[in-house]
Amino acid sequence: MKWTSSPTIAEAREIQEQLRRQVKVVAYRGEPRYVAGVDAAFSETQVFAAACLYRYPELTLVEQVHVAQKLRFPYVPGYLSFREGPALIEAIKNLVQEPDIILVDGQGMAHPRGLGSASFIGVLLNIPSIGCAKTRLVGEHQEPGARKGSWSELRYEKRVVGAALRTRDGVKPLFVSPGHLVDLESSLRVVMGCLGKYRIPEPVRCADTLSKKTAKSKRNDGDTEARSKRRTVKERE
């Protein structure tokens, strides 16, 4: 699917609807060999996207790439995928080895219109994708058990769109939702398999660090346009 680099909100809404109809929630068969984590950082005028590829289940870093693009879409709640998605897709395409699954710091189905950044990227690349968000965007859930691996269903408009997953004993849960070509059970299994010592899956943590490092480096190089605008975690769609 193609669209202008700077769609209007109305055009973006129509694109979301078209892509949402293409989302497939199906069990992921077998085990992935390569898992990529992606995340983005922003300045006032640019988006800095990073992709980190890990061998699974060993969780060894294979390669990492970062790209910078001019921002062409404003921050509008519910449309973050148009602001960061093109750069994240470019970063993934720049990986030498194509990932079997993509973990996105954002939402999959757990989105007001059922198309968070993970679903957006998964459909456009036709690669299984999973949303791994630090906070809930939509829906309701019961608090999961305090032990690592405990989870509870995240429900929105009377259907299950994800889960609140405890990734470490006693820490705040991570909100996991299927993006594309995976179901909830597959998503939880892969996310748990990508955990190291921290709350966030290692591939996503790597991408988060790299994107922020790239943005900071740009500022240190004297780019006055790259002054950081910190996003709240609620903006991770």
For each residue, the residues with C-beta under 8 A, 3 or more apart:
1: 15 18 19 124
2:
3: 7 11 15
4: 7 11
5: 72 86
6: 72 73
7: 3 4 11 12 15 73 82
8: 11 12
9: 12 13 76 79
10: 13 14
11: 3 4 7 8 14 15
12: 7 8 9 15 16 73 76 79 82
13: 9 10 16 17 113
14: 10 11 17 18
15: 1 3 7 11 12 18 19 82
16: 12 13 19 20 79 81 113 115 120
17: 13 14 20 21 113
18: 1 14 15 21 22
19: 1 15 16 22 23 115 119 120 123 124
20: 16 17 23 113 114 115 119
21: 17 18
22: 18 19 123 180
23: 19 20 109 114 115 119 122 123 179 180
24: 180 181
25: 109 178 182 183 184
26: 181 182 183
27: 182 183 185 186
28: 32 101 128 181 182 183 186 190
29:
30:
31: 56 57
32: 28 35 56 99 100 101 128 190
33: 55 56 100
34: 53 54 55 56 62 97 98 99 100 101
35: 32 53 54 56 99 100 101 102 103 190 194 203
36: 51 52 53 54 92 95 99 101 102 103 203
37: 51 52 54 102 103 104 105 194 201 202 203 204 205 206 207
38: 49 50 51 52 88 91 92 102 103 104 105 121 204 207
39: 49 50 88 104 105 204 207 208 210 211
40: 47 48 49 50 84 87 88 105 211
41: 47 48 211 212 214 215 228
42: 46 47 48 71 83 84 215 228 229 231
43: 46 48 215 218 219 223 225 226 227 228 229
44: 71 225 226 227 229
45: 70 71 225 226
46: 42 43 68 69 70 71 215 218 225 226
47: 40 41 42 68 69 70 71 83 84 87
48: 40 41 42 43 66 67 68 87 211 212 214 215 218
49: 38 39 40 66 67 68 69 84 87 88 90 91 211
50: 38 39 40 64 65 66 91 206 207 208 210 211 214
51: 36 37 38 64 65 66 88 91 92 94 95 207
52: 36 37 38 61 63 64 203 206 207 210
53: 34 35 36 61 62 63 64 95 97 99 203
54: 34 35 36 37 58 59 60 61 62 194 202 203 206
55: 33 34 58 59 60 62
56: 31 32 33 34 35 59 100 101 190 193 194
57: 31 193
58: 54 55
59: 54 55 56 194 196 202
60: 54 55
61: 52 53 54 64 206
62: 34 53 54 55 97
63: 52 53 95 96 97
64: 50 51 52 53 61 206 207 210
65: 50 51 91 94 95
66: 48 49 50 51 91 210 211 214
67: 48 49 87 90 91 94
68: 46 47 48 49 87 214 218
69: 46 47 49 72 86 87 90
70: 45 46 47
71: 42 44 45 46 47 83
72: 5 6 69 86
73: 6 7 12 76 79 82 83
74: 83
75: 80 83 231 235
76: 9 12 73 79
77: 235 237
78: 111 112 113 237
79: 9 12 16 73 76 82 83 237
80: 75 83 84 106 116 117 235 236 237
81: 16 84 85 106 115 116 117 120 121 237
82: 7 12 15 73 79 85 86
83: 42 47 71 73 74 75 79 80
84: 40 42 47 49 80 81 87 88 117
85: 81 82 88 89 117 120 121 124
86: 5 69 72 82 89 90
87: 40 47 48 49 67 68 69 84 90 91
88: 38 39 40 49 51 84 85 91 92 104 117 121
89: 85 86 92 93 121 124 125
90: 49 67 69 86 87 93 94
91: 38 49 50 51 65 66 67 87 88 94 95
92: 36 38 51 88 89 95 99 102 121 125 127
93: 89 90 125
94: 51 65 67 90 91
95: 36 51 53 63 65 91 92 98 99
96: 63
97: 34 53 62 63
98: 34 95 127
99: 32 34 35 36 53 92 95 102 127
100: 32 33 34 35 56 127 128
101: 28 32 34 35 36 56 127 128 129 130 182 190
102: 35 36 37 38 92 99 118 121 122 125 127 128 129 130 179
103: 35 36 37 38 118 129 130 132 190 191 194 201 203 204
104: 37 38 39 88 108 116 117 118 121 129 130 131 132 179 204
105: 37 38 39 40 132 133 134 200 204 207 208 236
106: 80 81 116 117 118 131 132 133 236 237
107: 110 111 116 117 118 119 131 133 137 162 175 177 236 237
108: 104 111 116 118 119 122 129 130 131 162 177 178 179 180 187
109: 23 25 114 115 116 119 131 161 162 177 178 179
110: 107 116 131 133 136 137 138 139 154 156 161 162 175 177
111: 78 107 108 114 115 116 119 137 138 161 177 237
112: 78 137 138
113: 13 16 17 20 78
114: 20 23 109 111 119 161
115: 16 19 20 23 81 109 111 119 120
116: 80 81 104 106 107 108 109 110 111 119 120 131 133 137 177 179 237
117: 80 81 84 85 88 104 106 107 120 121 131 236 237
118: 102 103 104 106 107 108 121 122 129 130 131 132 177 179 180
119: 19 20 23 107 108 109 111 114 115 116 122 123 129 131 178 179 180
120: 16 19 81 85 115 116 117 123 124
121: 38 81 85 88 89 92 102 104 117 118 124 125 127 129 179
122: 23 102 108 118 119 125 126 127 128 129 179 180 181
123: 19 22 23 119 120 126 180
124: 1 19 85 89 120 121
125: 89 92 93 102 121 122 129
126: 122 123 180 181
127: 92 98 99 100 101 102 121 122 180 181
128: 28 32 100 101 102 122 179 180 181 182 186
129: 101 102 103 104 108 118 119 121 122 125 179 180 181 182
130: 101 102 103 104 108 118 176 177 178 179 182 187 190 191
131: 104 106 107 108 109 110 116 117 118 119 162 175 176 177 178 179
132: 103 104 105 106 118 174 175 176 191 200 201 204
133: 105 106 107 110 116 136 137 174 175 176 177 233 236
134: 105 172 174 175 200 233 236
135: 175 233 234 236
136: 110 133 139 141 154 164 175
137: 107 110 111 112 116 133 175 234 236 237
138: 110 111 112 156 161
139: 110 136 154 155 156 161 162
140: 154 155 156
141: 136 144 152 153 154 155 163 164
142: 152 153 164
143: 152 164 173
144: 141 150 151 152 164 165 166 173
145: 150 166
146: 150 166 169 170
147: 150 166 169
148: 166 167 168 169 195
149: 165 166 192
150: 144 145 146 147 165 166
151: 144 163 164 165 166 173 176 188
152: 141 142 143 144 163 164
153: 141 142 160 162 163
154: 110 136 139 140 141 160 161 162 163 164 175 177
155: 139 140 141 158 159 160 161
156: 110 138 139 140 159 161
157:
158: 155
159: 155 156
160: 153 154 155 163 184
161: 109 110 111 114 138 139 154 155 156 177
162: 107 108 109 110 131 139 153 154 175 176 177 178 184 187
163: 141 151 152 153 154 160 175 176 177 184 187 188
164: 136 141 142 143 144 151 152 154 173 174 175
165: 144 149 150 151 173 174 175 176 188 191 192
166: 144 145 146 147 148 149 150 151 169 171 173 174
167: 148 171 173 174 191 192 195 199 200 201
168: 148 171 195 198 199
169: 146 147 148 166
170: 146
171: 166 167 168 199
172: 134 199
173: 143 144 151 164 165 166 167
174: 132 133 134 164 165 166 167 191 199 200
175: 107 110 131 132 133 134 135 136 137 154 162 163 164 165
176: 130 131 132 133 151 162 163 165 184 187 188 191
177: 107 108 109 110 111 116 118 130 131 133 154 161 162 163 184 187
178: 25 108 109 119 130 131 162 182 183 184 186 187
179: 23 102 104 108 109 116 118 119 121 122 128 129 130 131 182
180: 22 23 24 108 118 119 122 123 126 127 128 129
181: 24 26 28 122 126 127 128 129
182: 25 26 27 28 101 128 129 130 178 179 186 187 190
183: 25 26 27 28 178 186 187
184: 25 160 162 163 176 177 178 187 188
185: 27 188 189
186: 27 28 128 178 182 183 189 190
187: 108 130 162 163 176 177 178 182 183 184 190 191
188: 151 163 165 176 184 185 191 192
189: 185 186 192 193
190: 28 32 35 56 101 103 130 182 186 187 193 194
191: 103 130 132 165 167 174 176 187 188 194 195 201
192: 149 165 167 188 189 195
193: 56 57 189 190
194: 35 37 54 56 59 103 190 191 201 202 203 204
195: 148 167 168 191 192 198 201 202
196: 59 201 202 205
197:
198: 168 195 202 205
199: 167 168 171 172 174
200: 105 132 134 167 174 204 205 208
201: 37 103 132 167 191 194 195 196 204 205
202: 37 54 59 194 195 196 198 205 206
203: 35 36 37 52 53 54 103 194 206 207
204: 37 38 39 103 104 105 132 194 200 201 207 208
205: 37 196 198 200 201 202 208 209
206: 37 50 52 54 61 64 202 203 209 210
207: 37 38 39 50 51 52 64 105 203 204 210 211
208: 39 50 105 200 204 205 211 212
209: 205 206 212 213
210: 39 50 52 64 66 206 207 213 214
211: 39 40 41 48 49 50 66 207 208 214 215
212: 41 48 208 209 215 216
213: 209 210 216 217
214: 41 48 50 66 68 210 211 217 218
215: 41 42 43 46 48 211 212 218 219 226 228
216: 212 213 219 220 228
217: 213 214 220 221
218: 43 46 48 68 214 215 221 223 226
219: 43 215 216 223 226 227 228
220: 216 217
221: 217 218
222:
223: 43 218 219 226
224: 227
225: 43 44 45 46
226: 43 44 45 46 215 218 219 223
227: 43 44 219 224
228: 41 42 43 215 216 219
229: 42 43 44
230:
231: 42 75 235 236
232: 235
233: 133 134 135 236
234: 135 137
235: 75 77 80 231 232
236: 80 105 106 107 117 133 134 135 137 231 233
237: 77 78 79 80 81 106 107 111 116 117 137
